[in-house]
């Protein structure tokens, strides 16, 4: 059964790290080996895995996404005015899968799991489910 998590984002564009929350979930469930599936049910947010050691990586990614998908564009037609957030969310993707071994998420030395907000600040949900080996 999927576990629901709720977060409060603080910026229009924000990479909110959820790695420790997901690792705690794996530990609480007592799972030693399997796969963690993380899913974002929002059309203006996503899930990604990227570097969590240098905060400039998040800043640079948001800067470049803003350059590729500017907030305002004369050809955007979406009535809500948040076309850029939909484009960014589709670029990041709605989900990620992470292997679990010996009770630990298998991530690279510098990797973290991020909830990617592109239309905040908002109260958001994401879901995680463990597929047991």
C-alpha positions in Angstrom: 0.0 0.0 0.0 1.3 3.4 -0.9 2.4 5.8 1.8 1.3 9.4 1.4 3.7 12.2 2.4 2.9 15.9 2.6 5.3 18.8 2.3 5.1 22.6 2.2 7.2 24.2 -0.5 8.3 27.8 -0.1 9.3 29.0 -3.6 7.8 29.0 -7.1 10.7 26.8 -8.2 12.3 24.6 -5.6 14.1 21.3 -5.2 12.9 19.9 -1.9 15.1 17.0 -0.7 13.1 14.0 0.5 15.9 11.4 0.7 16.0 11.2 4.5 12.2 10.9 4.8 12.2 8.1 2.3 15.1 6.3 4.0 13.2 6.6 7.3 10.1 5.0 5.6 12.2 2.1 4.4 13.6 1.6 7.9 10.1 1.8 9.5 8.8 -0.8 7.1 11.7 -3.1 8.0 12.5 -3.8 4.3 16.0 -5.2 3.6 15.8 -5.7 -0.1 13.4 -4.4 -2.8 12.6 -1.3 -4.8 11.2 2.0 -3.6 8.8 3.7 -6.0 8.3 7.4 -5.5 5.4 9.2 -7.4 4.3 12.8 -7.7 0.5 13.2 -8.5 0.8 16.9 -9.6 1.1 18.3 -13.1 3.3 21.2 -12.0 5.8 19.2 -9.9 8.0 16.2 -10.3 10.5 13.8 -8.8 14.2 13.6 -9.7 17.5 12.2 -8.4 20.5 14.5 -8.5 23.5 15.8 -6.6 22.8 16.8 -2.9 26.2 17.9 -1.8 26.5 21.3 -3.6 23.4 23.5 -3.4 24.6 25.4 -6.5 23.6 22.3 -8.5 19.9 22.9 -7.6 20.3 26.6 -8.3 21.9 26.0 -11.7 19.2 23.5 -12.6 16.4 25.9 -11.8 18.2 28.7 -13.6 18.6 26.6 -16.8 15.0 25.3 -16.6 13.9 29.0 -16.4 16.0 29.8 -19.4 14.5 26.9 -21.4 11.0 27.4 -20.2 10.5 31.1 -19.3 7.5 31.9 -17.1 6.1 34.3 -19.7 6.2 33.6 -23.4 4.0 35.4 -26.1 2.9 32.1 -27.6 1.8 30.4 -24.4 -2.0 29.8 -24.5 -2.7 28.0 -21.2 -5.3 30.2 -19.4 -3.8 29.6 -15.9 -0.6 31.2 -16.9 1.7 28.5 -15.6 2.7 26.7 -18.8 6.3 26.8 -17.8 5.6 24.8 -14.7 3.9 22.1 -16.7 6.9 21.9 -19.1 9.4 21.7 -16.2 7.4 19.0 -14.5 7.2 16.9 -17.7 11.0 17.4 -18.1 11.7 16.1 -14.6 9.2 13.3 -14.7 6.5 12.2 -12.2 8.4 9.3 -10.6 11.6 7.6 -9.7 12.6 4.1 -8.6 15.4 3.4 -6.2 16.8 0.0 -5.3 17.0 -1.1 -1.6 19.8 -3.3 -0.3 20.4 -4.3 3.3 17.8 -1.7 4.4 19.5 1.2 2.6 18.5 3.1 -0.5 21.1 2.6 -3.1 22.2 6.0 -4.2 25.5 7.4 -5.4 27.8 9.2 -3.0 26.4 12.6 -4.1 22.8 11.7 -5.0 19.6 12.7 -3.3 16.0 12.4 -4.1 14.1 15.6 -4.7 10.5 16.7 -5.0 10.6 19.4 -7.7 8.2 22.3 -7.2 7.5 24.5 -10.2 4.3 26.3 -9.3 4.7 27.1 -5.6 4.6 27.8 -2.9 2.1 25.1 -2.2 1.2 22.3 0.1 2.0 19.1 -1.9 1.7 15.4 -1.6 3.9 12.6 -3.0 3.6 8.9 -2.6 6.0 6.1 -2.0 5.6 2.3 -2.2 8.0 -0.4 -1.5 8.1 -3.4 -3.8 9.5 -6.3 -1.7 12.0 -8.7 -3.2 
